[in-house]
Amino acid sequence: MLQEPFYDPTKSYEENYDKGPYGALADGKVFAQGESKADFLGFKVYAPFGIPAGPLLNSKFCKAAFEKGFDICVYKTVRSDTFACHPFPNVLAIHPKGDLTFEELKKPLVADTTYTEPLSITNSFGVPSKQVPVWQEDVKKAVVAAGKGQVLVLSFMGTVKPNQTQQEFIDDYILAARLAHETDAPVLETNLSCPNIGNEGLVCYNLEVTEKVTKGIRDIIGSKKFILKVGYYKEDSELERLAEIANEYADSISGINTLQAEVRDITGNQALPGSPARLRSGVCGVGIRWAGLDFVRRLAKIREKRGFKFSIEGVGGVLTPTDYKAYRDAGADSVMSATGAMWNPYLAQEIKKAYPNG
Ligand SMILES: Cc1cc2nc3c(=O)[nH]c(=O)nc-3n(C[C@H](O)[C@H](O)[C@H](O)COP(=O)(O)O)c2cc1C
């Protein structure tokens, strides 16, 4: 059953940032854990399960999530400079009938404020970021909020700017990596499922830029554990090239991010206000689970075929313990839930009860 979400979609991003988290996640009750036996990138965790980049806006959210037994918490993506959030609202409900296949995603989705099961949503923030010293100090608090058997991951990305060269864009990724590395975050993640320069689609689909960014980051962060966060790949050949890049420069691949769709209100108008580009936004939750599972299965097959050693973090539509198990069976070393966790602060506890051996 859906509970009060810890990110309140009826409030602005700023209000959530200042006053959140909400609901039971924020009640201060700490889930008592047994022994941490599972592995996450060389760190001992109680269960290889957590919350991916996004819903955990700052250290208050991370602390509350750790207390509820989410052992891997990813701090929402930061940038090398301040960046404003897209206009309110930033989250709306959608109601797909079954899987959001690429055929279904060609049709406009109707969005509203009624959150129902099976839960799917659209989110559109534009990756806001506070001033660098603000997030750096706050990440340090999030790192110490992790208890025994828990790990804080910091997500970061580069920023597209007008008239920027490719090298300047890559350099901004590397600057963000250096600033992220200066915090004590034990694991870093770079968000490659975000716009590339020149309206070229997402960075992760330009594997030449992906390789340059990834190599540049590795040079700056030394041996720190490093995750590549990507979107869904339709072609196995491209997924295999990504795997080669990860094998060379990273420790892990996390996927998938949201799938894109046109989102309108019931009267047919653009549901999310602002620029016309906001007619399309990212969808997540149950409707994209098929894609996340397919991504993990295919990537695990490539990893085995090529003898690669990176780990796979499975994301997309995990709302129940059974979904978690499906990802583990597909080959995910760890599993993350954004939408499911937002509406169920007890999801980690339910998974630990259902699968005490991870
Ligand atoms: C509210 C919200 C904010 C998000 N923000 C980010 C982000 O800043 N960086 C990122 O890499 N992914 C972001 N995501 C994507 C999630 O990490 C995840 O890949 C996606 O939502 C699919 O998982 P789900 O079906 O469990 O929601 C966000 C997702 C949600 C729901």
The ligand as a MOL file (V3000), in Angstrom:
LIG
                    3D

  0  0  0     0  0            999 V3000
M  V30 BEGIN CTAB
M  V30 COUNTS 31 33 0 0 0
M  V30 BEGIN ATOM
M  V30 1 C 12.3640 12.3450 -7.8190 0
M  V30 2 C 13.4510 11.7510 -8.6760 0
M  V30 3 C 14.6090 12.4720 -8.9260 0
M  V30 4 C 15.6470 11.9240 -9.6990 0
M  V30 5 N 16.8160 12.6110 -9.8600 0
M  V30 6 C 17.9080 11.9810 -10.4100 0
M  V30 7 C 19.1890 12.5840 -10.3840 0
M  V30 8 O 19.3850 13.6960 -9.8660 0
M  V30 9 N 20.2350 11.9020 -10.9400 0
M  V30 10 C 20.0880 10.6500 -11.5000 0
M  V30 11 O 21.0760 10.0580 -11.9670 0
M  V30 12 N 18.8650 10.0520 -11.5300 0
M  V30 13 C 17.7890 10.6830 -10.9900 0
M  V30 14 N 16.5610 10.0370 -10.9580 0
M  V30 15 C 16.4060 8.7110 -11.6190 0
M  V30 16 C 16.5020 7.5410 -10.6270 0
M  V30 17 O 17.7940 7.4570 -10.0540 0
M  V30 18 C 16.1810 6.2020 -11.3090 0
M  V30 19 O 17.1770 5.9140 -12.2660 0
M  V30 20 C 14.8220 6.1800 -12.0060 0
M  V30 21 O 13.8780 6.9070 -11.2710 0
M  V30 22 C 14.3160 4.7440 -12.1860 0
M  V30 23 O 14.1020 4.1220 -10.9380 0
M  V30 24 P 12.6490 3.9590 -10.2660 0
M  V30 25 O 11.7580 3.2990 -11.2760 0
M  V30 26 O 12.8880 3.1660 -9.0310 0
M  V30 27 O 12.1490 5.3510 -9.9470 0
M  V30 28 C 15.4940 10.6160 -10.2320 0
M  V30 29 C 14.3050 9.9070 -9.9990 0
M  V30 30 C 13.2880 10.4420 -9.2300 0
M  V30 31 C 12.0390 9.6550 -8.9870 0
M  V30 END ATOM
M  V30 BEGIN BOND
M  V30 1 1 1 2
M  V30 2 1 2 3
M  V30 3 2 2 30
M  V30 4 2 3 4
M  V30 5 1 4 5
M  V30 6 1 4 28
M  V30 7 2 5 6
M  V30 8 1 6 7
M  V30 9 1 6 13
M  V30 10 2 7 8
M  V30 11 1 7 9
M  V30 12 1 9 10
M  V30 13 2 10 11
M  V30 14 1 10 12
M  V30 15 2 12 13
M  V30 16 1 13 14
M  V30 17 1 14 15
M  V30 18 1 14 28
M  V30 19 1 15 16
M  V30 20 1 16 17
M  V30 21 1 16 18
M  V30 22 1 18 19
M  V30 23 1 18 20
M  V30 24 1 20 21
M  V30 25 1 20 22
M  V30 26 1 22 23
M  V30 27 1 23 24
M  V30 28 2 24 25
M  V30 29 1 24 26
M  V30 30 1 24 27
M  V30 31 2 28 29
M  V30 32 1 29 30
M  V30 33 1 30 31
M  V30 END BOND
M  V30 END CTAB
M  END
